[in-house]
Amino acid sequence: MAPRPPRDLVPALVWGLSLFFSLPGPVWLQPSPPPQASPPTQPHPCHTCRGLVDSFNKGLERTIRDNFGGGNTAWEEEKLSKYKDSETRLVEVLENVCSKSDFECHRLLELSEELVESWWFHKQQEAPDLFQWLCSDSLKLCCPSGTFGPSCLPCPGGAEKPCGGYGHCEGEGTRGGSGRCDCQAGYGGEACGQCSLGYFEVERNASHLVCSACFGPCARCSGPEESNCLQCKRGWALHHLKCVDIDECGTERANCGADQFCVNTEGSYECRDCAKACLGCMGAGPGRCKKCSPGYQQVGAKCLDVDECETEVCPGENEQCENTEGSYRCVCAEGYKQIEGICVKEQIPAETRMRRNEAMCPGPHSKQVAELGVELWRSGSGAGLVHTARALSQPAHHVAWGNPLRPLRASVSCLVRDSNGPSQSGSQQ
């Protein structure tokens, strides 16, 4: 059976409020969080209640200012006495007490509106502080300043000066929180009544404590000087009241990998990678190697790259060796490309061949493709007309005026013809 609410107004509202806040809000009042993002943190109900009361008090000031203050004083006093505690004024204030986007304020007002009306018409005289009456005494959402938790217990250091005045009491003023003190920098202890590590006491009396920082590496000290150290931070050693750096690299305290070397820093150390040429090292660069990596050799004090291309390492046909840092690779020679692991001659597109030959044999050219895969070139005109032919898949040939194809070296010949017959003008290597 569902629990039945109490009959009296205030207990009933408190019961309903606690039940309401324990349930998720209506779907239309809960904005969807962005994908893979944490939901927004909801304000503590006490903070919402405080905001509602602050807005209510501002509304009271606004309604008095807007409705009166600049006319017949006697008439205003008579009208004000009627308007001051009227339902009309209460409605005007409540209409604007929550902003449109403040969903938590609207939820709280909906639950506590009858309580506010009860205070307005019946409780103002005996309980002029609306925050205390509504948020602390009636709804039990808040605690007095300097207290925390369901029972409003005093914060460490006391309710009058929580955390000694040098920190924040978690949950202070609310019915939640742990009451733990979050101390300011330099202060520590349960109620922030001590100087924390790295700080020393400059002044103290019954109500006052001043802490100041120690010299850099000192964890505890008697003063600000380098020679005032009593205890050192990690990575430092105390020597004649001074903290000196511990060289972890020289004392084997460092924990670096096999291919790393140690670099000492103030109060600590760093592990850095050895050079690529090294198998283990004592410092930076190829001159600090313990051993050389494969593909490197000892030359003097350094590990230097071996040029594998000085020996026959690429046995494939039309392959050539290309040296790399610490290794090598076999690539196809110029004019060849790799197909299924074999270097085969590239087939140069006709347009590319035409541009190459035109560059070697200047002058007006026209291209014809003869039968049987022969590339035919014409240059000149009239008596100087010459044809140069090239087999597309064979070494270069040329023909002039019906002469048979004659093989050329890896070159292209430029031919001219005079009145006595064809002749060769030159060879472009």
C-alpha positions as CSV (number, residue, x, y, z in Angstrom):
1,M,0.0,0.0,0.0
2,A,1.3,3.5,-0.9
3,P,2.2,5.7,2.1
4,R,-0.5,8.3,3.0
5,P,0.5,11.9,3.4
6,P,0.1,13.7,6.8
7,R,-3.0,15.8,7.2
8,D,-1.5,19.1,8.4
9,L,-0.4,21.6,5.7
10,V,3.3,22.0,6.6
11,P,4.1,18.4,7.3
12,A,2.1,17.4,4.2
13,L,4.1,19.7,2.0
14,V,7.4,18.6,3.5
15,W,6.5,15.0,2.9
16,G,5.5,15.7,-0.7
17,L,8.6,17.7,-1.3
18,S,11.0,15.0,-0.1
19,L,9.1,12.4,-2.2
20,F,9.2,14.7,-5.2
21,F,12.9,15.4,-5.0
22,S,13.6,11.7,-4.7
23,L,12.0,11.0,-8.1
24,P,13.3,12.1,-11.5
25,G,11.7,15.2,-12.9
26,P,9.1,15.2,-15.7
27,V,10.5,14.3,-19.1
28,W,9.6,17.7,-20.5
29,L,11.5,19.5,-17.8
30,Q,14.7,17.4,-18.2
31,P,16.9,18.6,-21.2
32,S,18.6,15.6,-22.9
33,P,22.4,15.6,-22.3
34,P,24.6,15.6,-25.3
35,P,25.8,12.2,-26.5
36,Q,28.6,10.6,-24.3
37,A,28.5,13.6,-22.0
38,S,27.9,13.7,-18.2
39,P,24.5,15.0,-17.2
40,P,24.6,18.5,-15.8
41,T,25.0,18.8,-12.1
42,Q,21.7,19.7,-10.4
43,P,21.9,22.5,-7.7
44,H,21.3,21.5,-4.1
45,P,17.6,22.1,-3.2
46,C,18.8,24.5,-0.5
47,H,20.5,26.7,-3.1
48,T,17.4,26.6,-5.2
49,C,15.3,27.7,-2.2
50,R,17.7,30.5,-1.4
51,G,17.5,31.7,-5.0
52,L,13.7,31.7,-4.9
53,V,13.6,33.7,-1.7
54,D,16.2,36.2,-3.0
55,S,14.1,36.7,-6.1
56,F,10.9,37.0,-4.0
57,N,12.5,39.8,-1.9
58,K,13.6,41.7,-5.0
59,G,10.0,41.4,-6.3
60,L,8.8,43.0,-3.1
61,E,11.1,46.0,-3.6
62,R,10.2,46.3,-7.3
63,T,6.4,46.3,-6.6
64,I,6.7,49.1,-4.0
65,R,9.0,51.2,-6.2
66,D,6.8,50.8,-9.4
67,N,3.5,51.5,-7.7
68,F,4.4,54.3,-5.3
69,G,6.8,57.1,-4.7
70,G,5.9,60.4,-6.3
71,G,2.6,61.9,-5.5
72,N,0.2,62.6,-2.6
73,T,2.0,61.1,0.4
74,A,-1.0,60.8,2.6
75,W,-2.9,59.1,-0.2
76,E,0.0,56.8,-0.9
77,E,0.3,55.8,2.8
78,E,-3.4,54.9,2.9
79,K,-3.2,52.9,-0.3
80,L,0.1,51.4,0.6
81,S,-1.2,49.9,3.8
82,K,-3.9,48.1,1.8
83,Y,-1.5,47.1,-1.1
84,K,1.5,46.1,1.1
85,D,0.0,42.8,2.3
86,S,-2.5,42.3,-0.5
87,E,-3.1,39.2,-2.6
88,T,-2.6,41.4,-5.7
89,R,0.9,42.2,-4.7
90,L,1.7,38.6,-3.8
91,V,0.5,37.4,-7.3
92,E,2.6,40.1,-9.0
93,V,5.7,39.0,-7.1
94,L,5.2,35.2,-7.7
95,E,4.5,35.7,-11.4
96,N,8.2,36.8,-11.9
97,V,10.0,35.0,-9.1
98,C,11.4,32.3,-11.4
99,S,13.0,32.8,-14.8
100,K,11.5,30.8,-17.7
101,S,14.6,28.6,-18.0
102,D,15.0,27.9,-14.2
103,F,13.2,24.5,-14.1
104,E,14.2,23.7,-10.5
105,C,12.8,27.0,-9.2
106,H,9.5,26.3,-10.9
107,R,9.4,22.8,-9.4
108,L,10.1,24.1,-5.9
109,L,7.6,27.0,-6.2
110,E,4.9,24.6,-7.3
111,L,5.4,22.5,-4.2
112,S,5.8,25.4,-1.8
113,E,3.3,28.0,-3.1
114,E,0.8,27.2,-0.3
115,L,3.5,27.7,2.3
116,V,4.5,31.0,0.8
117,E,0.9,32.1,0.9
118,S,0.6,31.0,4.5
119,W,3.6,33.0,5.4
120,W,2.4,36.0,3.5
121,F,-1.0,36.2,5.1
122,H,-0.3,34.8,8.6
123,K,3.4,34.4,9.5
124,Q,5.2,37.6,8.4
125,Q,5.0,39.3,11.8
126,E,6.3,36.4,13.9
127,A,8.8,35.2,11.2
128,P,10.0,38.1,9.1
129,D,12.9,36.1,7.6
130,L,11.3,34.2,4.8
131,F,14.5,32.1,4.1
132,Q,14.7,30.9,7.6
133,W,11.0,30.1,7.9
134,L,10.6,28.5,4.5
135,C,13.9,26.9,3.6
136,S,15.2,25.9,7.0
137,D,12.3,25.5,9.4
138,S,9.4,24.5,7.1
139,L,11.0,22.6,4.1
140,K,14.1,21.6,6.0
141,L,16.3,22.0,2.9
142,C,18.8,24.4,4.5
143,C,20.8,24.8,7.7
144,P,22.0,27.9,9.5
145,S,25.4,29.3,8.4
146,G,28.3,27.3,9.8
147,T,26.4,24.0,10.1
148,F,25.7,21.1,7.7
149,G,24.0,17.8,7.2
150,P,20.5,16.4,8.1
151,S,20.9,17.5,11.7
152,C,22.6,20.8,11.0
153,L,25.8,19.9,12.9
154,P,28.5,22.6,13.5
155,C,31.3,22.5,10.9
156,P,34.9,21.8,12.2
157,G,36.2,24.8,14.0
158,G,32.7,25.8,15.1
159,A,29.6,27.4,13.5
160,E,30.8,30.9,14.2
161,K,34.1,30.4,12.3
162,P,33.9,27.2,10.3
163,C,37.3,25.7,9.3
164,G,39.0,28.5,11.3
165,G,38.2,31.0,8.5
166,Y,40.9,29.4,6.3
167,G,38.7,26.9,4.4
168,H,35.3,25.9,3.2
169,C,33.1,23.4,5.1
170,E,31.6,21.0,2.6
171,G,27.8,21.2,2.7
172,E,27.7,24.3,4.9
173,G,24.3,25.8,5.1
174,T,22.6,22.7,3.5
175,R,21.1,19.4,4.8
176,G,23.8,17.6,2.8
177,G,27.6,17.4,2.6
178,S,30.3,15.7,4.8
179,G,31.4,18.7,6.8
180,R,35.0,18.2,5.7
181,C,37.1,21.3,5.5
182,D,38.7,22.2,2.2
183,C,41.5,24.3,3.4
184,Q,43.2,27.2,1.5
185,A,46.7,26.8,0.2
186,G,49.2,26.6,3.1
187,Y,46.7,25.5,5.7
188,G,45.8,22.0,6.8
189,G,44.4,19.9,9.6
190,E,40.8,18.9,10.4
191,A,39.8,22.5,10.9
192,C,42.5,24.2,8.9
193,G,44.3,25.2,12.1
194,Q,47.8,24.1,11.1
195,C,50.3,25.0,8.4
196,S,50.5,22.3,5.6
197,L,53.6,20.7,4.3
198,G,55.9,23.2,2.6
199,Y,54.7,26.1,4.8
200,F,55.8,27.4,8.2
201,E,54.1,29.4,11.0
202,V,54.7,33.1,10.8
203,E,52.2,34.2,13.5
204,R,49.6,32.6,15.7
205,N,47.2,33.7,18.4
206,A,43.9,32.5,19.8
207,S,42.0,33.6,16.6
208,H,44.7,34.2,14.0
209,L,47.1,32.0,12.1
210,V,49.5,33.1,9.3
211,C,51.4,30.5,7.2
212,S,54.1,31.3,4.6
213,A,55.9,29.1,2.1
214,C,59.2,27.3,2.8
215,F,62.2,27.5,0.4
216,G,61.5,25.4,-2.7
217,P,62.5,21.8,-1.9
218,C,61.8,22.0,1.9
219,A,58.8,19.9,3.1
220,R,59.0,21.3,6.6
221,C,61.0,24.3,7.7
222,S,61.5,26.9,10.5
223,G,61.7,29.9,8.1
224,P,61.9,31.0,4.5
225,E,65.6,30.6,4.0
226,E,67.4,27.7,2.1
227,S,69.1,26.8,5.4
228,N,65.9,26.6,7.4
229,C,64.9,23.2,6.1
230,L,63.8,20.5,8.6
231,Q,62.5,17.9,6.1
232,C,62.9,17.6,2.3
233,K,60.5,16.8,-0.4
234,R,60.8,13.6,-2.4
235,G,63.9,13.6,-4.7
236,W,65.9,15.8,-2.2
237,A,68.2,14.9,0.7
238,L,68.7,16.9,3.9
239,H,72.3,18.0,4.3
240,H,73.3,20.6,7.0
241,L,69.7,22.0,7.1
242,K,69.7,22.3,3.3
243,C,67.9,20.2,0.7
244,V,70.2,19.0,-2.1
245,D,69.1,17.2,-5.2
246,I,69.4,13.4,-5.4
247,D,71.0,12.3,-8.7
248,E,68.8,9.2,-9.4
249,C,70.8,8.5,-12.5
250,G,74.1,8.1,-10.6
251,T,72.6,6.2,-7.7
252,E,70.7,3.6,-9.8
253,R,67.4,4.7,-8.4
254,A,66.2,5.4,-11.9
255,N,64.0,2.8,-13.7
256,C,64.5,3.3,-17.5
257,G,64.0,0.9,-20.3
258,A,66.8,-1.0,-22.1
259,D,66.8,1.4,-25.0
260,Q,66.6,4.6,-22.9
261,F,69.1,6.7,-20.9
262,C,68.6,8.6,-17.7
263,V,68.7,12.4,-17.4
264,N,68.7,13.9,-13.9
265,T,66.4,16.8,-13.1
266,E,65.7,18.8,-10.0
267,G,64.0,16.5,-7.5
268,S,63.5,13.8,-10.2
269,Y,64.8,12.3,-13.5
270,E,63.7,11.6,-17.0
271,C,64.1,8.6,-19.3
272,R,64.8,9.5,-22.9
273,D,65.1,7.2,-26.0
274,C,68.5,6.2,-27.3
275,A,69.5,7.0,-30.9
276,K,68.3,4.7,-33.6
277,A,71.9,3.5,-34.2
278,C,72.2,2.2,-30.6
279,L,71.4,-1.0,-28.9
280,G,71.4,0.4,-25.4
281,C,73.2,3.7,-24.6
282,M,74.7,5.9,-22.0
283,G,73.5,9.2,-23.4
284,A,72.2,11.0,-26.4
285,G,73.5,10.5,-29.9
286,P,75.3,7.8,-31.9
287,G,78.5,8.4,-30.0
288,R,77.1,7.1,-26.6
289,C,76.0,3.6,-27.8
290,K,76.7,0.5,-25.8
291,K,76.3,-1.6,-29.0
292,C,75.4,-0.8,-32.6
293,S,72.0,-1.6,-34.0
294,P,71.7,-4.0,-37.1
295,G,72.5,-1.9,-40.2
296,Y,75.1,0.2,-38.3
297,Q,78.8,-0.3,-37.6
298,Q,81.3,1.1,-35.2
299,V,83.5,3.8,-36.8
300,G,85.7,5.3,-34.2
301,A,83.5,6.2,-31.2
302,K,80.2,6.3,-33.2
303,C,77.8,3.9,-34.7
304,L,77.3,4.9,-38.3
305,D,75.0,3.6,-41.1
306,V,76.2,0.7,-43.3
307,D,75.7,1.4,-47.0
308,E,74.4,-2.1,-48.1
309,C,74.3,-0.9,-51.7
310,E,78.0,-1.1,-52.0
311,T,77.5,-4.9,-52.2
312,E,75.2,-6.9,-54.6
313,V,72.0,-7.0,-52.5
314,C,69.3,-6.6,-55.2
315,P,69.6,-9.6,-57.5
316,G,66.4,-9.0,-59.4
317,E,66.4,-8.1,-63.1
318,N,66.2,-4.3,-63.7
319,E,66.4,-3.7,-59.9
320,Q,68.6,-1.2,-58.2
321,C,69.6,-0.7,-54.5
322,E,68.6,2.4,-52.5
323,N,70.3,2.9,-49.2
324,T,68.3,4.0,-46.1
325,E,69.1,4.8,-42.5
326,G,70.1,1.5,-41.0
327,S,68.8,-0.6,-43.9
328,Y,68.2,-0.5,-47.7
329,R,65.5,-1.2,-50.2
330,C,65.4,-2.6,-53.8
331,V,63.5,-0.5,-56.3
332,C,62.9,-0.8,-60.0
333,A,65.3,1.1,-62.3
334,E,64.2,4.2,-64.1
335,G,61.7,3.4,-66.8
336,Y,60.5,0.2,-65.1
337,K,57.8,-0.5,-62.6
338,Q,57.0,-3.4,-60.3
339,I,54.2,-5.7,-61.3
340,E,53.6,-8.8,-59.2
341,G,57.2,-8.6,-57.8
342,I,58.9,-8.2,-61.2
343,C,60.3,-5.0,-62.7
344,V,58.8,-4.6,-66.2
345,K,59.3,-1.8,-68.7
346,E,56.8,1.0,-68.5
347,Q,54.7,1.6,-71.6
348,I,55.0,5.3,-72.2
349,P,51.7,6.9,-73.4
350,A,51.7,8.1,-77.1
351,E,51.1,11.7,-76.1
352,T,54.2,11.6,-73.8
353,R,56.3,10.0,-76.6
354,M,55.3,12.7,-79.0
355,R,56.3,15.5,-76.6
356,R,59.7,13.8,-76.0
357,N,60.5,13.5,-79.7
358,E,59.3,17.0,-80.5
359,A,61.6,18.3,-77.8
360,M,64.6,16.5,-79.4
361,C,63.7,17.3,-83.1
362,P,62.4,20.9,-83.2
363,G,60.2,22.0,-86.0
364,P,56.7,21.3,-87.2
365,H,55.7,17.7,-86.8
366,S,52.7,15.6,-87.4
367,K,52.2,12.1,-86.1
368,Q,50.7,9.1,-87.9
369,V,50.4,5.6,-86.5
370,A,51.3,3.1,-89.2
371,E,50.2,-0.5,-89.4
372,L,52.1,-3.2,-87.4
373,G,52.6,-0.9,-84.4
374,V,55.0,1.5,-86.1
375,E,55.0,5.2,-85.0
376,L,55.4,7.4,-88.0
377,W,56.6,11.0,-87.9
378,R,56.5,13.6,-90.6
379,S,58.6,16.8,-90.6
380,G,59.2,19.5,-93.0
381,S,57.4,19.9,-96.4
382,G,58.1,19.8,-100.1
383,A,61.7,18.8,-100.9
384,G,62.6,18.6,-97.2
385,L,59.8,16.1,-96.3
386,V,61.2,13.4,-94.0
387,H,59.5,10.5,-92.3
388,T,60.9,9.0,-89.0
389,A,59.4,5.8,-87.8
390,R,59.7,4.0,-84.4
391,A,58.4,0.6,-83.5
392,L,56.3,0.9,-80.4
393,S,57.6,-2.1,-78.6
394,Q,61.1,-2.4,-80.2
395,P,64.3,-0.3,-80.2
396,A,64.1,3.0,-82.2
397,H,64.1,2.8,-86.1
398,H,63.9,5.4,-88.7
399,V,63.0,5.4,-92.4
400,A,63.2,8.1,-95.1
401,W,61.7,7.9,-98.5
402,G,61.0,4.2,-98.5
403,N,64.4,3.1,-97.1
404,P,64.1,-0.1,-95.0
405,L,63.9,0.3,-91.2
406,R,67.4,0.6,-89.7
407,P,67.9,0.2,-86.0
408,L,69.3,3.1,-84.0
409,R,71.0,3.2,-80.7
410,A,68.9,4.4,-77.7
411,S,68.3,7.7,-79.5
412,V,66.1,9.5,-82.0
413,S,67.5,10.7,-85.3
414,C,66.3,13.9,-87.0
415,L,66.4,13.5,-90.8
416,V,66.2,16.0,-93.6
417,R,66.0,15.5,-97.4
418,D,67.7,17.6,-100.1
419,S,67.3,17.4,-103.9
420,N,69.8,14.5,-104.1
421,G,68.0,12.3,-101.6
422,P,67.6,11.7,-97.9
423,S,70.4,12.4,-95.5
424,Q,70.9,12.4,-91.7
425,S,71.4,15.8,-90.0
426,G,72.3,14.6,-86.5
427,S,71.5,12.3,-83.6
428,Q,69.9,13.4,-80.3
429,Q,71.3,11.2,-77.6
